[in-house]
């Protein structure tokens, strides 16, 4: 069941729709929401999807008193479902997502709008970000350097596009659909594979999102061996028939690499059956040159 708590939105369609999925993140939620509501550019709606929280989430949101806020609650179905519900409620052409433990810098929307208006040929924008873990600034590795342009290879090898930094035109979702609810984790990796196969991405060279890591309820903490979901996503897009020859080669190589990692991990844990599965899967994928 979906319950709408309040949603007193202005009549015009705003420039941005900000979608925040949240589940039992009351300890992080207030600064996340404040970072949106205090934006220099006020032309947005904020769509909060409560994915069945049992903490003080509802009370925090009820106290906002801002007409740009729309709050919906559903039974716990996971982040992909929550984001998809947000997409059905969003009214703007450009959609931004923000995880409920992350924050926007105050000029996030204003700067993003400037680049959107300067580069109308692009449908996807993302920005630089900084990470904190357990309250400490985390240095960025070269492997996580943000890409720009046609970035399918980056998306396949490592998920270097953070969903909390992105502004995505609705046309992208019309073309590649939303988030696959069959994925309990790495649903963003699956989405970026489909999106970057069809659309180039523009990197806004400013740090406009602040991400918080290290807490135990993160998806990466819930599931060991996250590469198994990335392998599932790569198999899915390879079977879709929608890739170019070069994209199929890239996806195949990435799949083989991830299968080798999973096979090695399984052997180290004494799981011979799983190791054999990934070794055979790797051998059955023959990337074209």
Buried (B, 14 or more C-beta within 10 A) or exposed (E): EEEEBBBEBEEEEBBBBBBBBBBBBBBBBBBBBEBBBEBEBEBBBBBBBBBBBEBBBBEBBEEBEEEBBBBBBBEEBBBBBBBBBBBEBBBBBBBBBBBBBBBBBBBBBBBBBEBBEEEEEBBBBBBBBBBBEEEEEBEEEEEBEBBBEBBBBBBBBBBBBBBBBBBBBBEBBEEBEBBBBEBBBBBBBBBBBBBBBBBBBBBBEBEBBBBBBBEEEBBEEEEEBBBBBBBBBBBBBBEEEEBEEEBBBBBBBBBBBBBBBBBEBBBEEEBEEBBEBBBEBBEEBEBEE
